[in-house]
Structures are given as C-alpha cells and as structure tokens.
Amino acid sequence: MHRHGGQVYLDGANMNAQVGLCRPGDYGADVCHLNLHKTFGLPHGGGGAGVGPIGVAKHLVEFLPAHSSIRNLQEGQPPWQAIGNRVGPVSAAPYGSASILTISWMYIRMLGAEGLKRASEIAILNANYIAKRLDPYFPVLFRGKHGLVAHECIIDLRQWKRAGIEVEDVAKRLMDYGFHAPTVSFPVTGTMLIEPTESEPQHELDRFCEAMISIHAEMEAIASGKHDRQNNLLKNAPHTARQIASDKWDRPYSREQAAFPASWTREHKFWPAVARIDNLYGDKNPFCACPSMKDFAGMTDEICDNIAHDDLSLAPVFS
C-alpha cells in the first residue's frame, strides 16, 4: 500500500486478541484508533461509548486537530503535543469524557501488564472453545492456517436459507433460551459473530453452546419437514409471557417447547416484552413521536429535578 502512495488505517474496534501479545504500532499502519469499550472495560451498548485514542505516525501529526485548552508547546517537545498550524478543535473536550475514561484507567491499573495479557489469552481461548463445540453443527468461517480463530468466531447459517431459515430466526429464538443474540450478518451476511471476550466462565459458554445445539435440532426438524416451514418455533420466536399465558394457543408445538426449551429456563427465565417485529420495515419507515415544545420542556425540567436530588432513574432519557 505504501509503495503505491497509499496510507493504511488500522481499525482498532477492539483489541481483545492483541493486548499484551502484539503491538499495532509494529504493523506499519499510519493511523490506528482504539475503542476503549470491551477491551478496556467501558460499557458497550445503546450507541456508546465510542471513545478512545487515535494514534498516528509522525508524518501525520500536523494534520491532527488541536484544542485551545492544550498549550502550544515550543520546538523540541514530543511531536504528539506540538500543535503548530493544525486545524481547530473537533470536540469540546480534547481528551474525551473524563468520567468514562476513569473506568478504563482503573481497569488497566488493577489488572496490570500480566493481567491484561491474561485477559487476551482467555478471550482467544473462549472463542476457540465455542468454535470447536459448534463446528459439527455450524461451519466456522475465517480460520487461521492451524484451524484456529482469534477472539471471535463467525458461524455460517447461509446454507439454511434453502429450508426457509434466516439468521434472524436463530437470533430471535436465542431469546427464548435466555440470550441476547450476538451480532448477525456482520461481517458476512447470513452469519453470526460470536465474541465471548475474557469475561465469560466456562459454564456460561457451555450454556450458550447447548442453546445453539438445541436450536440446530429445531432447524433440522424444519428442514426435514417434521415442522411447518412458516409456523414453527424459530419463525414465531421470541415467545412472550402474554402468549404463553393466553387461553388461545394454536401453535403446532407445546407451550413448554416455546418458553422453556432448556432446563435452565425453568429456574431463570427471561421473558421478552414483545414478540417478533418486522425489523426491516422499522428501519425503512421511521416516524417521529414529536412531542410539543411545552411537553418537552416539562419533561426536561423533571429530569433535571431528579438528577439534582440524586434520582437518576430518568437519566437514560437523555441518551
């Protein structure tokens, strides 16, 4: 890429397989961003928190944004601190959110160098454990030359389309087993990206694998014609408490199969609030609730009052 005059950008969306084992700076990239979520303990969900450092090679320093609150240091200072003639600020806070960054700082300090390396090793081990257990049921994509994956495994469900089963059906059925589905159709359409990280114990990995294996059996029943291609456990998933408790039950399978497909669901049951919705329609047809300015002002005042009295129950409204 460099020989042809190009620049290389390294996507550091997460570094679960690298911290303590290798260094992005050695790869020859010109720019690398490093999200702090997942790898360094920040929460990830609800659209955030997208925060983390962006590193550049020396020849790109002059193109970094500057900030008026950072002192313009003189010649001889480290290049990452020299502002020079760079463009102005792109953010009100030059180093990001101080409150959220504290979490990553504490995570790094408490684990230390050896602990961070160990976390990477366990993340890789966990992903390969899942890949090995699920491989007889779902092909695993993008293995290395020794048949291993890194910190995530991608299972391929595209071949099930011939039976009318989509990856979304499997994702929704996982809710009946008590799991929020992993990322679907990224980076490959019709696949599931499973990323256990270092935080899951083996019994939780086993529980997830057993759920996927059980769902595979349900898929086989559909493919073989034993179950109807449209009215089945996967197409109707997830099953809500209202559906299960209704006097009317016209499904060709039992309520127990729908709501309690595994032993652990009888002890710790997660009940989805709503049944299947048309995700694609929702994506293509957004609508605005559009409260009046008077209603919005009143809601904002109520939130501020609650925060002032240390009641943060309404704080998520801000997001």
N, C-alpha and C positions, 0 to 999 in steps of 0.2 A: 504493500500500500504506500509506504514511504517512497519507494523507488519511482512511483508514478505520481508523486506530488500530493498524495492524499494525507489526511490526518485520521488517526484511529481514536474512536471514542469507546471506552470500556464501560459497559452497563454494570454498575455495582448495585443492582436492585437488592441483592442480599449476598452476604459473604459466608454463609453457613459452612461451606466446604473448604474455605480458604484460610480463615483467621488462624494464625499460629503455624500454618503449614506452608504457605507460599505468600508472595507479595505482588500485588498488582503493578507496583512500580517497576518490577523486573520484566514485565511482559512487553514493554515497548510502546504502550499506549500513550497518546498525547493528552487525553482528558479521561478522568475517571470520577464518577460520582459514587457516593457510598451512602445509601439509605441506612439510617440507624434502626429502623424497625426490624423486628425479627432477630437479626444478627446481634444487635446490641441492646436488646431488651425493651425497645419502645413498643407501645401498643400499635397494632395494625388492624384497621377496620374503620368503617364509617367514613371512608375517604381520607384517612390520615394515619399516622402523621408523616407527611412527606418532607422530612427534614434530614439533613446530613451534609457533610463536607463534599466539596468538589475540588479534586486535585488536578493541576495542570503541569505540563512540562515547562521548563524555564522560558522557552521561546514564546509561550502564550500568556505569560504573566501580565504583560502590558495590556491585554485585552480583557482582563478581569474587571468587574465593576468595583468602584471604590465607594467609600462612605465618609461623609463629613465628620463622623464621630471617631474615625480612626486617624491618628496623627500621621501627617505626611512626612515620613522619615527621610533622612538625608542619604546621600550616596554611601554605599558600604554596608547598609543594613541588609538583612536577609531579603531575597527577592520577593517572597510571598507577603512581605509587609510594606514594600515600597509601592506608593500609589502612582506617582508620576503623572502622566496625562491620560489615565484611564477614564472610562465613562463613569457617569454618576451612579448613585445607589439604585438598586432594583428592589430593595426591601427596606422597610423601616428599621428593622433590627439586623445589623450586619452579620451577626453570628447565629441568627435564628432565635427560637424561643428558649430563653434561659430556663424556664420551668420544665420544659420537656427534655432538654439536654441533660438536666441533672440525673435523670434516670439512667441514661447511657453511661455517664461518668461514674455513677455508683456501681453499675453492673461491671464495668471494666476494672475498677479499683478492687471490688470484692473478689472477683474471680482471679485476677492476676494473669500473667502470661501463660502459666501452665493450665490454669482453669479455662482460659479462652481456647487454647489448643485442644483441650479435652472435649470441650463443647463441640468443636468442629468434627472431631473424630466420632463422637456419638451421633451427630447429625448424619454423617455419612453411613455409619453402621445401621442406624434406624431405617434409612431409606433403602438400603440394600436388603435388610431383613424383610421389609414389605415386598420389595420387588421379587425376592426369592419365593416367598409364600404365595404370591398372587400369579406368578409366571405360568403355572399349569392351567390357569383359568383365563388370564388376560395377558396377551403379549405385551412385553415391556419394550418401549422404543428407546433409541439412543444410548445403547450400552457402549462401554469402552471396549478395548481390544481384549480385555480379560473377562468380559461379560458382566462388569460391574457398572453401577451408576454413581453419581456424586451424592448430593444431599437431597435429591428429589427423584422420583421415578414417574414416568409417563406411561400409563396403561392405555392400550388401544382398544376402543369399543366400536370402531367403524364397521367391522365385519358383521355386527349385529343389526345393521340397518336393513339387511335382507329379511329379517324377521319383524321389521317394523319397530325395533327398539332403538331409541336415541340415547345419547349420553345424558341428556336432561332427565330421562326417565329413571336412570340409575341414581342420579343426584337427588331427585325428589324422594325416591324410595329409601335412601340412606337416612332421611329424616325420621322415618318410622322406626329405624334401628337406633335412633338417638344421636345421629351425627349430622353436623353441618357439612355438606359436601365440599371436597377440595375444589380447586379451580378446574373448570371444564372448558374444553375447546381452546386451550392455550397451552403451549404454542402451536398445537396441531388441532384442527377441527375434528370433533368426534373423539377426543381423548380426555383423560382425567389426569391432572397434575397433582401428585401426592407428595407433600412436603412435611414430614413429621417433625423436623428440627430436632434439637437435643433434649427437648423438654418432656417428651412422652415416654413413660415407663413401658416395659415390655408387655405388661398385661393390657395396657391400653392399645398398643399396636396389635396385639392378638385379637382384641375385641373388634377392632376395625377390619382386620383381615377376615375374621369369621363372618362379619356382616357382609363383606363383599363376596365371599364364597357362597353364602346363603342366597344372596341376590343373583349370583350366577346360576344357581339351581332354578330359581324362579324364571330367569331368562331362558334357560333350556326348556322349561315347561311350555313357554310361549312359542319358542322356535319349533318345537316338536308337534305343536297343535293341541297339546293337552289343555292349555289355557287359551282363551279367546285372545286374538291379537289386539283388540281395542279395549275390551272390558276386563282388565287384569290388575294384578297387584301393583305393577310398575306404572301403568298408564293412569291409574287412579290415585297414585301416591302424590303427596302425603295424606294420611287419613287423620282427620281431626277428631277430638273428643265428641263434638256435636254429632258427627256422622256415626260414630260407633254407638253412641247412646240413643240414637234415633229409633223410634218404633219401626220405621220403614228401613229394611235392609234388603236390597235386591241385587246385591253383588254375587257373582258365581263362586265366591270364596268366603270363608268364615270371618267373623269379626276378629277372632283371635289371630288368624293369619295376617290380617290387615294391621292391627295395632300392637300385637305382641309377637313379632316374628322371631325373637331371640329371648333366651332365658333372662338376661339382664334387664330387659324392658319391663318385666313384671315387678322388678324391685325399684328401678329408677327410670320412670317413663317420662320422656319429653313429648309434649303434645303440641304439634304445630297449631298456630292460631287460625290459619286459613288453609284451604285445600289448594289444588292446582290452579294456577292462574296462567294466563297467556302472556308469557314474558315478552315475546316479540311484539305483540300488539301494544303492550305498555310502553315499550321502547320507541315505537313509531308514532304513538298517539299521546304525547304528553299533554297535560292540562293543568291549569293554574287554579289553586283554591282562591287566590286573590282576595284576601280579607281587606276590608276598608282601612284607610289610614287611621281612623279612630280606634277600630278594634286592634290594629297592630300596635298602636301607641299604648293602649291599655295593657296588652299582653307584655310589652317590653317593660313597662313600669312594674308589673307584678313580678317579673323575673328579677329585676334589679333589687326589689324589696326583699325577695327571698335570699338572694346572694348576700345582701347586707346583713341579714340575720343568720348567715351560715347555713341556709337551707338550699342545697344545690340540686334538689330533686328536679327542678325545671331547667337547670343549666343546659342539658342537651339540646333544648330548643334552639340555642344559638348556633348550633352546628347544622 
